[in-house]
Amino acid sequence: MNFKTKIRYDFIGNRNKFFLFSIVLTVVGILSLLLFSLNFGVDFKAGTNMDLLVGKEATQQDSKQILVDSGIDGITPTVGGTGNERVSIRFDEVLTQAKIVEIQDGFKAKYGDQVSAEVNVVSPDMAQELGIKTIWAILIASVAIMIYVMIRFEWRFALAANIAILYDAFVVIALFSIFRLEVDLPFIAAVLTTIGYSINDKIVIFDRIRENLRFGQFKNRDQLAEMVNASIWQTMARNIYTVLAVLVVAICLFIFGSESIKLFALAKIIGLTSGAYSSICIASPLWLLLKGKQKPKAVVKSTA
């Protein structure tokens, strides 16, 4: 069949290469999680967050010296905000109220009485509960998306889409584990929004596949593969423009944003890139693989 679409690259014909690459990355990610786990931030383990607004330009060296004078060593504060007036400190242990006051007094002695502080303490029970709720949030989002796609399309589309979006979420988690990047609440927000953006690209391609499937007659697997390839290229421009629009914003946040949102922006960049890749190279070929296993309908012959 001729779809009048210029096929610049045969994604379907090279699907085994993409499957192999994705499987290798998944295995490496699983090994990294088993051997090294994730570099959890204070949000997911017991600890204390302290954000101070000092009202003057602060330096990392001065802030670190204040901690040393308070009897705390090995902690590197983060300085940022407008005019470097904000100091963020993350402690791996739950500080006593006396120690918190001592640190605040140290900053007031250095920068004046206008210093204000916001302190958040995460207990071990709270950290464990937050981790469990995060897992449930990802699972519920995945199941809801699968149900939606099953209602709008069919179970093959739903299964292929769900495998692909779970892969996207796992890629973000795996790369953060491999490179020992800190996992905190903004990271979880990035993973969940990755799932949302990822399914959007897949729905666009699946909708075109369904449309071509409805108005075409396909006698063999090769014609079906040609149709999927054509559907990918028919929606390529829209998918690229959509992803680039959000990707540019995420890159700007990573380059120009404060330290507190850099890892969120990085997680978004990874998730958006993986989502665009999986929509074309995983979800669509998976649907074709599942469709190819469908048993042909029996032809009922009419008798005169």
Secondary structure, 3 states (H helix, E strand, C coil): CCCCCCCCCCCCCCHHHHHHHHHHHHHHHHHHHHHHCCEECHHHCCEEEEEEECCCCCCHHHHHHHHHHCCCCCCCCEEECHHHCEEEEEECCCCCHHHHHHHHHHHHHHHCCCCEEEEEEECHHHHHHHHHHHHHHHHHHHHHHHHHHHHHCCHHHHHHHHHHHHHHHHHHHHHHHHCCCEECHHHHHHHHHHHHHHHHHHHHHHHHHHHHHHCCCCCCHHHHHHHHHHHHHHCHHHHHHHHHHHHHHHHHHHHHCCHHHHHHHHHHHHHHHHHHHHHHHHHHHHHHHHHHCCCCCCCCCCCC
